[in-house]
Amino acid sequence: MSTELPKTFDPAEIEARWYAHWETGGLFRPERPDAQPFTIVNPPPNVTGSLHIGHALDNTLQDIVVRYERLRGKDALWVVGTDHAGIATQMVVERQLEAQQDKRTNYSREDFVKKVWEWKEESGGTITRQLRRLGCSMDWSREQFTMNPEFSRAVTKVFVDLHEQGLIYRDKRLVNWDPKLKTAISDLEVETQDVKGHFWHFRYPLADGVTLDNGQDYIEVATTRPETMLADMAVAVHPDDERYKGVVGKHVILPITGRRVPVVADEHADPELGSGAVKITPGHDFNDFEVGKRAGIAPADMLNMLDAEGNVCQTADGLVPDEFLGLHRFRKDGEDGARELVVRRLKELGCLIPHVAKDKEGNPVEHDAEPRVIATPFGDRGGVVIEPWLTDQWYVDAEKLAQAPIEAVRSGAIEIVPKSWEKTFFNWMENIQPWCVSRQLWWGHRIPAWYGPKKETVETSGLGTFPALMPTAVNLGGATEVGGEVVVAENEEAAVLTFADIYGVRPDQIAIADYGSGKAIENRGVTIWRDPDVLDTWFSSALWPFATLGWPDDENPPPLGEVAARSADGGGAADAAPSPSTASGGSPPPAGEERSLLAKHYPNDLLISGFDILFFWDARMAMQGMHFLGEAPWKRLYLHGLVRAADGSKMSKSKGNTVDPLGLIDQYGADALRFFMAAMESQGRDIKMDESRVEGYRNFATKLWNAARFCQANGIGGSRTIVAPPASHAVNRWIIGEVVETLALLDKAMADLRFDAAANAIYHFVWDTFCDWYLELIKGQVDEETRAVAGWALDQILVMLHPFMPFITEELWHELAPADQPRAYELIVAKWPAPAAQPDAAAKAEVEWLIDLTRNLRGAKNEVGIAPGAKLEAWLPEPSDVAGKVLSGNAAALERVARLSAVHTRPAPDGAALQVGAGRDALVIPLEGLIDIAAEKARLTKALAAAEKEVKALEGRLNNANFVERAKPEAVEKARADHAHNAAEAERLKAALERLG
């Protein structure tokens, strides 16, 4: 044996020591060139991120699977890396500049991007250090970053190829626009909040003397956003609404602007809601955009009334009065905005229909608007109200790319677990919208598109003097229309050659401008300029399963610390140990693997993901993987739930109910937190955070530690065999069978991705079977056979438990090794159990009879007030075959564990007695002289009466509808819990009385 285990289990020291040993030893990816591959990719966290409880769940589940497959001998590759997180990272650096009274626009784009890279090298990647604290066994030697040159090449190729195939295009559509960040954002970055607002009603006068059937010369519309009426282009009514059939195709004259707009029939208008007529602003509302298109309004003709910062600008028809121009959409800095001015002018024009409400005395009172709570979209980072905004952006034809993943899920090529998510997947994918992939940022993958003037302009300009032909409208962040020639190419050189061919000039006659770079433009002839936008980070992360494996070059990307200089614009158990890894300490894998990494590890075997990014990331990976490699990127997709607060509410910083996983690790250890996550992860359900459960699993680790100390004190150490040792004692044959059965449960649970079932199986085997019963049964009877079996069983525990609790198991694996024969290899690369044994039914029956007897006898003693340690005599006149074997071969265990000094196989003496069951047998234990039977009966009778009285009172309360419906939910729940407790107590007391006779 090695040195004696400390009395106290200290996770912190063990965790730090073993993680460093595993990583520096290259043990997260041991060299197994001929082994079956198993591949999983980590959802790349933001480079700005820090470990939150959702990360802890997601990565714990992944690590359990990876450690499990590694122990099963596979070439387990867990791809790890970080996402460049365009918006989040740019915001971090901009905030740093603001703290220094500086700002981004004081720098050229090139210089600002350099500052972002500097921040990334100095401060980025905090979360990767925190993932190590959790015990994640990722292949850090191949750590990836979505802005690495190799990854950027893949991103550019995908964009160019999709554009050539007609699957990426530029279009004018509505986007979620963040006026603070001045960029389009994805739906995932929009948070809906309930905000106190108002509902205004307006009169829109009918044109040309037209009236409704009731003689009304206007149409009433209502809105929560009155400022948008400056860009209204229609009024919609339901085609079946009889009130408006006579005016469909007619016009109204908008107040304030005087714009003449049509009345259109569209099912978007709900006849039951308000007046049944709705104003249509296609340039500032997603539903209105679709109504406008159905009404024949081309997106290019839709009116935009706001600039990038949410200030009113002139519409294309020039009808917005000057007094509105430059006003913010809302009240700002105490000054009225466009909303307030629109309402005031409509009221002055007599076009505001007041809302009539009653005051406290019941008198009618007029108000300008009806108070409403309005679901309002906010940018999750900018923190301001999102504006649906009509801009030119780059889009992916997601509908076409979605067809292959849909078929893959239908055919079973992709298995979604739990299966219940399939319906949601199909519903979204079959109704998918074009995917906006451009963002108006400086940090990210620069869109590989260049613009130039129209060819006809160049042909008529007279290039002999080489004038610099500049466009009259420059595309700056999607805010203006491009016009002219567009070239998508993999690099600047290719773009220049294409433009030279388009214009019929030499390449040296093409000048390149980069607006915002601060560089002068050389007057060389035709000026082209690159799109200033970058790609949505989801676009690049969609390539994660294959670009991290070297696609399109099919080579091994160098380790993160060895990347070349980036482009300035940010664009570009145990019989034998496995052989030691050659990929240790950050050195790249062997050359042979470089040529086969992609072929060997694509498709991945499994993706574990939160359900909340099913469409933002998972589905898009499926689209790109199937399109470019012809196969689904992973065979199985496991979707886990969210970690919620203890009361079931969603965690949020504003509520103050978030939980810091690092704090839990500091307090209870990583193993305890990991086991909590696994034990609580039930397919399709969210997890309620319960710190007491984490503490409970820390106690579980302590239980195992103490069991190991007991074994060590009794000469029980690590096993030298993976197969079960020979055994003759029933208790040893029983524990071998229990290992076999637990292993089967564990393997089935892992195959089914039932993490809770897997954790439950190993937990109960360790705590109940091994610690509470096996060690108790062998106490004082540890011979050589038992030492061999106990040491082997403990080894199997350490291996089976390792995926869930890697640190304590690795420590005990080595500490229990013989002093003269230390472990030849680490537990992390040991072999998964292969007992080569079967459960022994006879031994199982014997031991379970003894356990059943002990449990029942302890319960009976407690019920009638006999001290737990009191030794008793029992009578069993006609023992069963199993009982006979126990009685003949386990006298010492019966006395020590069951506390029976003797068991007589003849009729029991007359008198009050306990009857205790064991299997099919019933043992009789006389009570004369043990307790005052009359006094005990009186005590139990009195307690039973009190319990039954309380049960009756609680039943009356719970049967009272007024109480159940009007009382606070927690009061009703407590009453139900109290009723159940007292009912159970009454049953227990009845049973105790019956025992006394």
Secondary structure, DSSP 8 states (H G I E B T S, - for coil): --S---SS--HHHHHHHHHHHHHHTTTTS---TTS-EEEEE----BTT----HHHHHHHHHHHHHHHHHHHTT-EEEEE-EEB--HHHHHHHHHHHHHHTT--GGGS-HHHHHHHHHHHHHHHTTHHHHHHHHHT----GGG-EETTSHHHHHHHHHHHHHHHHTTSEEEEEEEEEEETTTTEEE-GGGEEEEEEEEEEEEEEEEBSTT---TTS--EEEEEES-GGGGGG--EEEE-TT-TTTTTTTT-EEE-TTT--EEEEEE-TTS-TTSTTSEEEE-TTS-HHHHHHHHHTT--GGGS---B-TTSBB---TT--S-GGGTT-BSS-BTTB--HHHHHHHHHHHTT-EE-EEEE-TTS-EEEESSEEEEEEEEEETTT-SB-EEEEEEEEEE-HHHHTHHHHHHHHHTSSEEESTTHHHHHHHHHTT---EE-EE--SSS-B--EEEE--HHHHHTT-GGG---B--SS--STTSS---SEEEE-SSHHHHHHHHHHHHT--GGGEEEE-TTS-------SEEEEE---EE-HHHHHTTHHHHTTTTTTTS----GGG-----TTS----SS-----SS-TT----HHHHTTHHHHH-SEEEEEEEGGGIIIIIHHHHHHHHHHHSS-SEEEEEEE--EE-TTS----TTTT----HHHHHHHH-HHHHHHHHHHH--TT--EE--HHHHHHHHHHHHHHHHHHHHHHHTT----S-SS-----SHHHHHHHHHHHHHHHHHHHHHHTT-HHHHHHHHHHIIIIIIIIIIHHHHTT---HHHHHHHHHHHHHHHHHHTTTSHHHHHHHHHHTS-TTS--SS-GGGS----------HHHHHHHHHHHHHHHHHHHHHHHHT--TT--EEEE-SS--HHHHHHHHH-HHHHHHTS-EEEEESS---SSSEEEEEETTEEEEEE-TTTS-HHHHHHHHHHHHHHHHHHHHHHHHHHT-HHHHHHS-HHHHHHHHHHHHHHHHHHHHHHHHHHHH-
